Amino acid sequence: MSLPKGMRKVPEKILLGPGPTPVEGRILRAMAEPTLGHLDRDFVAIMDETRELLRLVFQTGNDLTVAMSGTGSAGMETAWVNMIERGDKAIICSHGVFGSRMQDVAGRCGAEVVEVNAPMGKSVDPGDIEKAIRANPDAKFVGIVHAETSTGVLQPLDEIAPMVHGAGMFIVVDAVTSLGGMEVPVDRLGLDMVYSGSQKCLACPPGLAPVTVGPKAVEHIQGRGAKVQSWYLDLTMIMRYWGRERFYHHTAPVNMIYGLNEGLRIIAEEGLENRFARHRKNASALWAGLEALGLELLVEPAFRLPSLTSVKMPRGVDEAVVRRRLMEEYSIEVGSGLGDLKGKIIRVGLMGSGSNRRNVVLFLAALGGILSKEGFANDTGVALEEALAVLGE
């Protein structure tokens, strides 16, 4: 077999989908630093820095705050394999594909799952959660997605978390598409277990799942009657590796930790409030431009994620053709609909360094032109004016 010298050249593309998102050169350069042993004292120092930076971004003082080896779905698995023992009852909310995945994972862990569902594109009604809690006082957990990647719905937690704690239950939160782009109120609301992914608003390559665990949840995990069913994701051992003991567990993805460390430094340098404001401003400009094109957004304004927007395609316009033309003509990647929304929407991500003025303007111009060619009349100029008015020009 004859192979060319070196890997084939990877073309540069504009990642405006649901993830992965653009990765800054600083992060890529950090990942190219020499690989160290996973117990080397210099690498251990980088791990310690990374934990502190993760606490900053999670806005928590939780001691057990680590980066699990694996993507965001590994974070979901980590939460449930550690919290659930076979036969436990868990109330799991779903308003999209990833809430349904949480229900599936909890069931696979042996939980009796009580489902609280909302249509895709809507948030879960706190009243429905309250009814489920009252009907199932023996439940131990409530699981919910903070930022639903399949729809772009933001789930408010301020009313839900006190309700869960008041019933003596733990709340487990999916923050895969919110961490680093908006407030994730870990300490403010006492969220017990929160997991995320490196490839969304943290703007790093996929491969790590940041997780933070509150003190009561740590006690719960340490007091289990049976071993965690997953050896690889067992936090009772992982916490010893990330802690002072440095107990060998598995070979950490060393260079990925370098990249996460640098990505978190970028966030710290920008400042959380500045970063949140930037994501919100660019999303608002995108929404104004899309509506000026005559398009309908899936989610009502109060529940829209600043990191991901779902856009309904006009009648007679094939969303697959739109996505293909965006890639072929502009090298822009956006996401398709999932589940019940397949073929009906496109998903546009503005995350991390990808949430910027240039991408908003470029995407609106490209989309407006393509829609015109596909028979949907619109005024791209007006759309750009509306977006620029929000952006400040």
C-alpha positions as CSV (number, residue, x, y, z in Angstrom):
1,M,0.0,0.0,0.0
2,S,1.4,3.4,-1.1
3,L,0.7,6.3,1.2
4,P,1.4,10.0,0.6
5,K,3.8,11.7,2.9
6,G,1.9,13.2,5.8
7,M,-1.8,13.5,6.4
8,R,-3.9,15.0,3.6
9,K,-4.4,18.8,3.9
10,V,-7.5,19.6,5.9
11,P,-9.5,22.5,4.3
12,E,-10.5,25.4,6.5
13,K,-14.2,25.7,6.9
14,I,-16.5,28.0,8.9
15,L,-18.1,26.0,11.6
16,L,-21.5,27.5,12.4
17,G,-23.3,24.3,13.3
18,P,-24.2,22.7,16.7
19,G,-20.6,21.7,17.3
20,P,-17.7,21.3,17.0
21,T,-17.0,25.0,16.8
22,P,-14.0,27.0,15.6
23,V,-10.8,26.4,17.6
24,E,-8.4,29.3,18.0
25,G,-4.8,29.0,17.0
26,R,-3.6,29.5,20.6
27,I,-5.4,26.3,21.5
28,L,-4.1,24.3,18.6
29,R,-0.6,25.5,19.4
30,A,-1.0,24.5,23.0
31,M,-2.0,21.0,21.9
32,A,1.2,20.7,19.9
33,E,3.4,21.1,23.0
34,P,5.4,18.0,23.9
35,T,3.4,15.1,25.4
36,L,4.2,14.4,29.0
37,G,3.5,11.4,31.2
38,H,0.1,11.6,32.8
39,L,1.7,11.4,36.3
40,D,4.6,13.8,35.4
41,R,4.8,16.6,38.0
42,D,4.7,19.2,35.2
43,F,1.5,17.8,33.8
44,V,0.0,17.5,37.2
45,A,0.6,21.2,37.6
46,I,-1.3,21.8,34.4
47,M,-4.1,19.6,35.7
48,D,-4.3,21.7,38.8
49,E,-4.5,24.9,36.8
50,T,-7.2,23.4,34.6
51,R,-9.3,22.5,37.7
52,E,-9.1,26.1,38.9
53,L,-10.1,27.5,35.5
54,L,-13.0,25.0,35.2
55,R,-14.3,26.2,38.6
56,L,-14.1,29.8,37.3
57,V,-16.2,29.0,34.2
58,F,-18.6,26.7,36.1
59,Q,-18.9,29.6,38.7
60,T,-18.4,27.1,41.5
61,G,-16.2,26.3,44.4
62,N,-16.9,22.6,44.1
63,D,-13.8,20.6,44.9
64,L,-14.8,17.7,42.6
65,T,-14.6,19.6,39.3
66,V,-12.7,17.6,36.6
67,A,-12.5,17.0,32.9
68,M,-13.6,13.5,32.0
69,S,-11.9,11.8,29.1
70,G,-14.6,11.6,26.5
71,T,-17.1,13.9,24.7
72,G,-20.2,15.5,26.2
73,S,-22.1,12.2,26.1
74,A,-19.4,10.8,28.4
75,G,-20.3,13.6,30.8
76,M,-23.9,12.4,30.7
77,E,-22.9,8.8,31.3
78,T,-20.6,10.0,34.1
79,A,-23.5,11.7,35.9
80,W,-25.9,8.8,35.8
81,V,-23.6,5.8,36.4
82,N,-22.3,7.5,39.5
83,M,-25.6,8.8,40.9
84,I,-27.9,5.9,40.1
85,E,-28.0,2.5,41.8
86,R,-30.3,-0.1,40.2
87,G,-33.9,0.4,41.2
88,D,-33.6,4.1,42.0
89,K,-36.3,6.3,40.7
90,A,-35.4,9.3,38.5
91,I,-37.6,12.0,37.1
92,I,-36.0,12.9,33.7
93,C,-37.2,15.8,31.7
94,S,-37.0,16.0,27.9
95,H,-37.7,18.9,25.5
96,G,-35.5,17.5,22.7
97,V,-33.2,14.8,21.6
98,F,-30.7,15.1,24.4
99,G,-33.3,15.1,27.1
100,S,-34.6,11.8,25.6
101,R,-31.0,10.5,25.5
102,M,-30.7,11.3,29.2
103,Q,-33.9,9.2,29.8
104,D,-32.3,6.4,27.9
105,V,-29.0,6.5,29.7
106,A,-30.7,6.7,33.1
107,G,-32.8,3.6,32.2
108,R,-29.7,1.7,31.1
109,C,-28.2,2.5,34.5
110,G,-31.1,0.6,36.1
111,A,-33.2,3.5,37.1
112,E,-37.0,3.6,37.1
113,V,-37.5,6.6,34.8
114,V,-40.4,8.9,35.2
115,E,-40.7,11.0,32.0
116,V,-41.7,14.7,31.9
117,N,-41.8,15.7,28.3
118,A,-42.4,18.9,26.3
119,P,-42.6,19.4,22.5
120,M,-39.4,20.1,20.7
121,G,-39.0,23.8,20.5
122,K,-40.6,24.4,23.9
123,S,-39.2,24.5,27.4
124,V,-40.4,22.1,30.1
125,D,-43.2,23.5,32.3
126,P,-42.0,23.7,35.9
127,G,-45.6,22.9,36.9
128,D,-45.3,19.5,35.1
129,I,-42.1,18.8,37.1
130,E,-43.8,19.8,40.3
131,K,-46.7,17.3,39.5
132,A,-44.1,14.6,38.9
133,I,-42.3,15.3,42.1
134,R,-45.6,15.2,44.1
135,A,-46.6,11.9,42.4
136,N,-43.2,10.3,43.0
137,P,-41.9,11.4,46.4
138,D,-39.6,8.4,46.5
139,A,-37.7,9.7,43.4
140,K,-34.0,10.5,44.2
141,F,-33.1,12.6,41.1
142,V,-34.4,15.1,38.6
143,G,-32.5,15.4,35.4
144,I,-32.9,18.2,32.9
145,V,-31.1,19.8,29.9
146,H,-30.2,23.5,30.5
147,A,-29.4,24.1,26.8
148,E,-31.1,21.7,24.3
149,T,-28.7,21.4,21.3
150,S,-31.3,19.8,19.1
151,T,-33.7,22.8,19.3
152,G,-31.9,25.9,20.7
153,V,-34.2,26.0,23.7
154,L,-32.8,27.5,27.0
155,Q,-34.4,25.9,30.0
156,P,-34.7,28.3,33.0
157,L,-33.7,26.6,36.2
158,D,-34.4,29.2,38.9
159,E,-37.9,27.9,39.7
160,I,-37.0,24.2,39.2
161,A,-33.8,23.8,41.3
162,P,-35.4,25.0,44.7
163,M,-38.4,22.8,44.0
164,V,-36.2,19.7,43.5
165,H,-34.1,20.5,46.6
166,G,-37.2,21.2,48.6
167,A,-38.3,17.6,47.9
168,G,-35.0,16.2,49.1
169,M,-33.9,15.2,45.6
170,F,-30.7,15.8,43.6
171,I,-30.8,17.9,40.3
172,V,-28.6,16.8,37.4
173,V,-28.1,19.3,34.6
174,D,-26.8,19.0,31.0
175,A,-24.9,22.2,30.3
176,V,-23.2,20.9,27.1
177,T,-24.2,23.9,25.0
178,S,-24.4,26.6,27.6
179,L,-21.1,26.4,29.6
180,G,-18.8,29.2,28.5
181,G,-21.5,31.1,26.6
182,M,-23.9,32.0,29.4
183,E,-24.4,31.7,33.1
184,V,-24.5,28.1,34.4
185,P,-25.7,28.8,37.9
186,V,-24.0,25.9,39.7
187,D,-23.4,27.6,43.1
188,R,-26.1,30.2,42.9
189,L,-28.8,27.4,42.6
190,G,-26.8,24.6,44.3
191,L,-26.9,22.4,41.2
192,D,-25.8,18.9,42.3
193,M,-24.2,17.5,39.2
194,V,-23.5,19.4,36.0
195,Y,-21.7,18.2,32.9
196,S,-20.6,19.8,29.6
197,G,-18.4,19.3,26.6
198,S,-15.2,20.9,25.3
199,Q,-16.4,21.4,21.8
200,K,-19.2,24.0,22.2
201,C,-18.9,27.4,23.9
202,L,-15.6,26.4,25.4
203,A,-14.3,26.4,21.8
204,C,-11.9,23.5,22.1
205,P,-11.8,20.3,20.0
206,P,-14.2,17.5,21.0
207,G,-12.8,14.9,23.5
208,L,-13.3,16.2,27.0
209,A,-16.4,16.4,29.3
210,P,-16.0,18.9,32.1
211,V,-18.0,17.8,35.2
212,T,-18.7,19.5,38.5
213,V,-20.2,17.8,41.5
214,G,-21.7,19.4,44.6
215,P,-20.7,18.3,48.1
216,K,-24.0,16.5,48.9
217,A,-23.7,14.6,45.6
218,V,-20.1,13.7,46.4
219,E,-21.4,12.2,49.7
220,H,-24.1,10.3,47.9
221,I,-21.6,8.8,45.4
222,Q,-19.2,7.9,48.2
223,G,-22.0,6.3,50.2
224,R,-23.2,4.0,47.4
225,G,-24.0,0.4,48.3
226,A,-22.7,-1.0,45.1
227,K,-19.8,-0.2,42.9
228,V,-20.3,2.2,40.0
229,Q,-21.2,0.1,37.0
230,S,-18.6,1.8,34.8
231,W,-15.0,1.4,35.8
232,Y,-13.8,4.0,33.4
233,L,-16.2,6.7,34.5
234,D,-16.2,5.9,38.3
235,L,-15.8,9.2,40.0
236,T,-14.7,7.5,43.3
237,M,-11.5,6.6,41.5
238,I,-11.3,9.6,39.1
239,M,-11.4,12.1,42.0
240,R,-8.3,10.3,43.5
241,Y,-6.4,10.9,40.2
242,W,-7.4,14.6,39.9
243,G,-6.9,15.1,43.7
244,R,-3.8,15.2,45.8
245,E,-3.3,11.4,45.9
246,R,-2.7,11.2,42.1
247,F,-3.9,7.6,42.1
248,Y,-3.3,6.0,38.7
249,H,-6.6,5.3,37.0
250,H,-6.2,5.7,33.2
251,T,-3.9,7.5,30.8
252,A,-5.3,11.0,30.5
253,P,-5.5,12.6,27.1
254,V,-2.6,14.8,27.9
255,N,-2.5,17.1,24.9
256,M,-6.3,17.6,25.0
257,I,-5.9,18.8,28.6
258,Y,-3.3,21.3,27.3
259,G,-5.9,22.6,24.8
260,L,-8.7,22.8,27.4
261,N,-6.3,24.7,29.7
262,E,-5.6,27.3,27.0
263,G,-9.2,27.6,26.0
264,L,-10.2,28.3,29.6
265,R,-7.4,30.9,29.9
266,I,-8.9,32.6,26.8
267,I,-12.3,32.7,28.6
268,A,-10.7,34.0,31.8
269,E,-8.9,36.8,29.9
270,E,-12.1,37.9,28.2
271,G,-14.1,37.8,31.4
272,L,-17.3,35.8,31.9
273,E,-19.7,38.7,31.8
274,N,-18.0,40.1,28.7
275,R,-18.2,36.7,27.0
276,F,-21.8,36.2,27.9
277,A,-22.7,39.7,26.6
278,R,-20.8,39.0,23.3
279,H,-22.7,35.7,22.8
280,R,-26.0,37.4,23.5
281,K,-25.3,40.4,21.3
282,N,-24.3,38.4,18.3
283,A,-27.2,36.0,18.7
284,S,-29.6,39.0,18.9
285,A,-28.1,40.4,15.7
286,L,-28.6,37.0,14.0
287,W,-32.2,36.8,15.1
288,A,-33.0,40.3,13.8
289,G,-31.4,39.5,10.5
290,L,-33.1,36.1,10.0
291,E,-36.5,37.6,10.8
292,A,-35.9,40.5,8.4
293,L,-35.3,37.8,5.7
294,G,-38.8,36.7,6.4
295,L,-37.8,33.5,8.2
296,E,-39.5,32.1,11.3
297,L,-37.4,31.0,14.3
298,L,-38.4,27.8,16.1
299,V,-38.1,29.1,19.7
300,E,-39.9,32.1,21.2
301,P,-37.6,34.9,22.3
302,A,-37.7,34.3,26.1
303,F,-36.3,30.8,25.7
304,R,-33.8,31.2,22.9
305,L,-30.2,30.0,23.4
306,P,-27.6,32.6,22.5
307,S,-25.3,29.8,21.4
308,L,-27.6,28.0,19.0
309,T,-30.6,29.1,16.8
310,S,-33.1,26.9,15.0
311,V,-34.5,28.4,11.8
312,K,-37.6,27.0,10.1
313,M,-37.1,26.6,6.3
314,P,-39.8,28.2,4.1
315,R,-42.4,26.1,2.4
316,G,-40.9,24.7,-0.8
317,V,-37.3,25.1,0.2
318,D,-35.3,22.0,0.8
319,E,-33.1,22.5,3.9
320,A,-30.7,19.8,2.7
321,V,-30.1,21.8,-0.4
322,V,-29.6,25.0,1.6
323,R,-27.0,23.3,3.8
324,R,-25.2,21.8,0.9
325,R,-25.0,25.1,-1.0
326,L,-23.8,26.9,2.2
327,M,-20.9,24.4,2.3
328,E,-20.1,24.2,-1.4
329,E,-20.3,27.9,-2.1
330,Y,-19.2,29.4,1.2
331,S,-17.6,26.6,3.2
332,I,-20.1,27.3,5.9
333,E,-21.3,24.3,8.0
334,V,-24.7,24.4,9.8
335,G,-26.6,21.6,11.3
336,S,-29.7,19.8,10.2
337,G,-32.8,19.1,12.3
338,L,-32.9,16.0,14.6
339,G,-35.8,13.8,15.6
340,D,-39.2,15.3,14.8
341,L,-37.5,18.4,13.3
342,K,-35.5,16.5,10.7
343,G,-36.0,18.2,7.3
344,K,-37.8,21.2,8.8
345,I,-35.0,23.4,10.3
346,I,-31.4,24.3,10.1
347,R,-29.4,24.8,13.3
348,V,-27.0,27.7,13.4
349,G,-24.3,27.9,16.1
350,L,-22.5,31.0,17.3
351,M,-20.2,29.6,20.0
352,G,-16.9,30.6,21.4
353,S,-14.6,32.5,19.0
354,G,-17.2,31.6,16.3
355,S,-19.6,34.1,17.9
356,N,-18.5,37.2,16.1
357,R,-19.7,40.0,13.9
358,R,-18.0,38.6,10.8
359,N,-19.8,35.3,11.0
360,V,-23.2,36.9,11.6
361,V,-22.9,39.1,8.5
362,L,-21.4,36.5,6.3
363,F,-24.0,33.9,7.2
364,L,-26.9,36.2,6.6
365,A,-25.6,37.4,3.3
366,A,-24.9,33.8,2.2
367,L,-28.3,32.5,3.3
368,G,-30.2,35.3,1.8
369,G,-28.6,34.8,-1.6
370,I,-29.2,31.0,-1.5
371,L,-32.8,31.4,-0.5
372,S,-33.4,33.8,-3.4
373,K,-31.9,31.3,-5.8
374,E,-34.2,28.6,-4.3
375,G,-37.3,30.7,-5.0
376,F,-37.8,32.4,-1.6
377,A,-37.9,36.2,-2.2
378,N,-36.2,38.3,0.5
379,D,-34.3,41.5,0.9
380,T,-30.8,40.6,2.1
381,G,-29.8,44.2,2.3
382,V,-32.5,45.0,4.9
383,A,-31.6,41.8,6.9
384,L,-28.0,43.0,7.1
385,E,-29.1,46.5,8.1
386,E,-31.2,45.0,10.9
387,A,-28.3,42.9,12.1
388,L,-25.8,45.7,12.0
389,A,-28.2,47.9,14.0
390,V,-28.0,45.4,16.8
391,L,-24.3,45.1,16.5
392,G,-23.9,48.9,16.7
393,E,-23.5,50.2,13.2
